[in-house]
Amino acid sequence: MPLGGDNQFHCLVETSGFNSEPDAEKLGEFLESIMAEGIVVNGVLAENETQLQSLWACRGGISEASQHFGGVCKYDLSIPSPDL
């Protein structure tokens, strides 16, 4: 896992927009603010396609790994842009 520690919950967020640099900057600022408020303990941002694919590979391995440790709760959510 890209994040160490004994965290009970992990959240993988992927966004897409028209301007990747300003969007990445906004996402980084958002992550910093929720960490400062104590809502999130730790976070990581993918800096390139390889890191992005690595994060999704971690997510993809949850089903297989959960068979070794019992049940797991996972949810995939998509929110239409107008409702965001």
ABEGO torsion letter per residue (X at the ends): XABBEBBABBBBBBBBBABAAAAAAAAAAAAAAAAAAGABABBBBBABAAAAAAAAAAAAAAAAAAAAAEBBBBBBBBBBAAAX
